[in-house]
Amino acid sequence: MRRLASLDRLRGLIMVVMAIDHVGFMVGRFHSGEMWAGMWTRYASPIAFLTRFVTHFCAPGFFFLMGVGISLFAAARRQQGWSAARISRFLATRGLLLVFVSFFVELPAWIIGLLSSRVESPIGPDAVIPGDGPPRFVFTVLVGLGLSMVLSSLFVRARTVVWAGLAVTALAASVVLTPGPEGLLIQHGFLTRLLLIPGLTHHIWVQYPVVPWFGITALGVLFGRWIAHDRTKAFAALPWIGLAALTAAIALRALGGVGNIRPPRDTSWMEFLNFIKYPPALVFTLFTLGVNVQVLALMDWLQERMGRIGQWLQVFGQAPMAFYLAHLWLYALIGAAAFRDGTGYATVYLVWLASLGPLYLVTRRYRDFKQAKAVESYWRMF
């Protein structure tokens, strides 16, 4: 089964847009928060809000595409004669490697970025993060991705209806079991943090709890199975799926009840779109996935008309881990060397644009390196 260029290009676009958020943190020395309780940033200007808002689509898109990739990988390997047990072992190993890389390669870059800053954290009730602090260890997005992949490996043999049940159950559980902001002072155990409710327990900060993000992964698995069964019908349905998700998100946000975690604090358009991300509120999930699948449909429709931009995005999407780790370390070192006191949005965007060239070369080099390796090589897992 051939790789689909549109999937790689969307993944590449996600990586490029995600970098805006991280250069803001490590060079600009600013960052927003959208917690279920406590920290929830108010924005003084559209540029501040939009700089954060455009990056909201990245994490849901990447978890969704990981699920799509799991299905397509399993289908391709079955065609090559792999057993379900062999596929499951490969996925579980890959997921555990992501966790290992997070602890030993990703996290040190974040630590450098944090400790090199001379900018004080904002003070006030909106800056409080749930749990007992300060954090000394962080379970990052790679841990969330890795554990979601490990969990997915347990259901390789499961029928599609089971995966649908897993997706609905995971997303519904997050809606029902996430406490309201009045629960800020409740002390949750580490397992609850890891599975459902972001925050601090015993100085460990969990940012991407497994259950809600696995729900998004499961949705991707379902779409991946649809592609494997009938690619044409699956992609033809994307615009309608995206429209339905966006409509549902806007309706739930307007109603302000179930699915919001925290309703808008005023009537501004920025506050209406200021969704809760940690954990992902249902409106956040529906809105961000709705946009992601619309962009995927557009990329599939454009195909070869994307030209050089499409080729660049495809390279970024074919070796996303190389891009991810390289961009974190690049921005951490740039920030530590030249921007310990932070800088404005214009400089942040200039650094971001200037970095894409070197990051492209690194990503392409690693893409070519791993594609030359055997199919079961550990290098192919990144």
N, C-alpha and C positions, 0 to 999 in steps of 0.2 A: 504494500500500500504506500503510495507516494505521499510525501509531505505536502500539505496544502499551503500555498504561499500566503493566502489571506490570513490564516491563523498565525503564521510567523510574523507577518507584518503588524497585525494587531498587538501581538506580544512585544514586538520591537517598539511600537508607538507607546505602549504602556511604560516600557523601561525609560524611554526618553522623557516622557512627561513626569514620571516619578522622580527623576533626577532634579527637577525644579524644587521639589519639597526638600530634598536632602542638601542641596547647595544653600537653600535658605537657612537650614539649621546650622550647617557647619561654617558657612561663610558670612551670611547675613546675620546669624546669631538670633534668629527669631523662629518661632514655631508655634503652631496652634494646637489646641486639644479639644476633643469632642467626646468627653467621658459621660458615662451614664449617670454619674453624680460628681459634684465638685467641678473640676476644670471644664469649662465650656467657653471658648473664646468669643468675645464680642469684637466686631470689626469696625474700625473707624473710617475705612475708605474702601471703595470697590477694588482697588488694586491689591490691597491686603487680603480681602476675601477671595477674589478670583485666583490669586496665586495659590491659595490653599485648595479652593474648590476644584480646580481642574485636576488636581492630583488625587481626589477622592475616588476616581474611576479606576485607579491603578490596582490596588489590592484586590477588590472584587473581581476585576478582569483577569488578574493573574491566577487567582484560585479557580475561577471558572475555566480558564484555558488549561490549567493543570488537569482538571477533571476530564476535559475533552481529550487531552493528550493521553491520559491513562486508558481511555476507551480505545483510541486509535492504536496505541502501542499494543494493547492486548489483542486487538483484532489482527494486526500485522504479524505478531509473533505466533498466534495460533495458525495462521496461514503457513508459517515456516516450520510448524510442527512442535512448537513449545507446548508443554502441558500447562494446565492451570496452576499447578503448584510451582512450576518454574517461574511463570509470570509473577505470581504472588511474591516469591522470594526476591525477585529482582526489584519490584516496587517497594517492598519493605526495606531492603538494603538501601535503596536510593533515598527513601524518606529518612532513615536513620543517619545517612551521610549528610543530609541537609541540616539536621540537628547538630551534628558534630561540627560542620563548617560554621554554623551560627555561633557556637560557643567559642571556637578557637580562631576563626578568621574574621567573621563579621563583627562580633561584639567588641574586639579591641579597637576597631576603627571608630565605632560609636563612642567608646571611652575617650579616645584621643580628641574627638570632636567636642565632647562635653567638657573635659577637663582643661582644654586649651582656651576655653572662652573666659573672657573677663566681664561679660555682660551678666548682670544679676537676673535671676528668675523673677517674673512678675509676682508681686505680693498682693494678696487679697483673696476673698473667698472663692472666686472663680479659678484660682490657681491651685486649689487643693486637689490632690489625687487620692482616690479611695484606698484605705489601708494604713498599715503601720510603716512609716518610712524612717529614714530615706532609703531608696533602692540601692542595693549593692550588686544585684545580678538581674539580668533582663532576659525574658523569653521573647525573642523578636519574631518578626514575620517569617523568617526561615524556619523557626521552630513550629509555628502554626502550619506552614506548608508541609514540612517534613512529617509531622504527626498526622495531618490529614491524609498524606500519601500512605503512611503505615496503616491507618484505619481503612483506607480504600483497598489496600492489598488483601484484607481479610474477606472482601466480598467480590473477588474476581469471578467466582462461579455464580454469583447471585443473578437472578432474573431481573429484567428491567423494572418490573413492578416492585421488586424489593428496593431497588435504588430509588424509585419514586417515593416509596414510603420513608426511606432514610432521609431524603432531602426535606420532605414535608415535616417529618418529626423533628429533625434538627433545627429547622427554622422556627417551627412553632414552639419548641422548647425554649429557645432563646427569647421569644416574645413573652411567654408566660412566666419564665423563671427569673428574668432580669428584674431586679428591684427598681423602684422609682428613686429619684434623687434624694428623697428623704432618708434613704437607707445608707447614706454616706458613712456613718459611724459604725455600721455593722461590720464585725470582724469575720471574714469568711476564711475557711480553711484553704490550704494550697490546692487541693484537688478541685474544689469549687472554682477557684481562680483559673486553674488550668483548663477546665472544661467550659465554663460559662461566663464568669464575671471578671473582667479585667481589674487589675489593681495590685496592691502590695500585700503580701503575707510573708512574715519572717524575712523581710527585706528583699524578697524576690518579686520583681515586677513582671506580671504577665500582661502582654499587650494584645495578643491575638488568641483568645480562648478557642479551643478545638471545635466545640459543638456548632456554633453559628457559622464558622468558616468552613467546616466540613460540609455543612448544608449547601453552601455555594459550590464547593467542589463536586458534590453529588449532582447538582444541576448540570454542571459541565459534563460529568460522566454520561448523564442521560442524553445530552445533545450530541456527544461524541458517538454514542451508540446509534443515534439517528443518522449521523453522517455515514457511519460504516454501513448502515443498511440501505440508505437512499440519500446520497449526497445532494442531489438536485432538489428534492422536496425539502430537505432540512434547511438548505440555504434560502430557498424561496419563502419559507415561513418566517425567517428571521425578522424582517421589518414588522410583521404583525405581532410577533412575540415582544419585540422591543416596544412597540406602541402600547400594547396591553400593559406591560410592566410600568412604563412611564405614566400612563393614565391612572393605574392603581396607586402609584406612589404619590402623585399629586392629589388624588382624592383623599387618601389617608392623611396626608399632611394638612390638607384644608380642614378635615374633620378634627384633627388634633388629639385623637384618642389612641386606640390600640395601634401599635406599630411605630410609634414615635419615640418612645422612652421619655423624651422631654419635648413638650410643644414649643412653638416659637415664642420668644419673650416679647416681641413687639410685632408690628404689622409691616415691617420693611421687607423688601424682596430678599435682602441678604439673610435675614433671620429665617425667612420661610425656607430657604435652601440650606440653612446651617444645620444639617442632619447630625445625629449622633453616630459616630463610627466605632466606638469602643464600649460594648460590643456593637456590631453593625445593627442598627435599628432596621425594622422591616422596610421603612420608607427609604432608608439609605440603600439597602440591598436592591430593592426594586428599581430605584432611580438609576443607580450606577450600572446595574446589569442591563437595564433597558437601553442606556446610551451605548454600552459596550457592544451589544448585539446589533444595534443600528450601524455602528461604525464597521463592525465585521461584515455586515451585509453590503455596505458601501464599498469596502475594500475588495470583496469578492466580485462585485459588479464591475469595478474599475479594472481589475486584473492588470494587464500589461500597460494600461494607460497611466499608471502611477510613475513609470519611468525611473529615473535615478533615485528619487525619494523612496519609491517602493523597494528598490534594491538595498538601500541603506537600512531601512526598517527591517527588511528580511534578515539581514546579517545580525542586527541586534537581537532579533527574535529567535534566531537559531542557536545562540549561545548566551542566553540571558544571565546565567550565573556569572560568567566572566565579566559581563558589563556591570552587574550589580556590585560585585566585590571591588572591581577596579574603580568604579565611580565613588564608592564610599571612601576608599583609601585616598583617592586623589583629592576629594573635597576636604577630608580630614586634615591632610597634610597642607593643603593650600590655606585652609582656615587657621591652622596652628602657626603657619609661617607668616601670614600677612594680614589676617583679619580677626585677631583675638578680640578686638573691640566691636566687631560687627561692621556692617555697611548697609547701604540702601538698596532698594529694589532694582535700580538701574544697573548697579554693579553686579548684583546677584544674577540678573539675566545675562549680562555680558560674560561672566564666568561660566555660566551654564552653556551658552552658545559656543564659547571658545573650547570648552572641554569635549564637545561631541566629536570633533575630528580625531584627537588622540584616542578617545574611547572606542571609536569605530575601528581604528587600526588594531587595538588590543583585542577587541571582540572578534574581528575577522580572523586574526592570527589563531586565536584559540578555537574558533569554529572549524578552521581547516585542520588544526591539530587533532581535535577529537574525532572528526569525521574519518580520519585515517586509521583510527583504532578499531579493534575488533568490537563486535556488537555488544559483548558482555564486559567490555573494559570498564573499570571504574571511572575512567575519564569521560566516557560517553554518558555518564549519569548526571553530568552538570551542563 
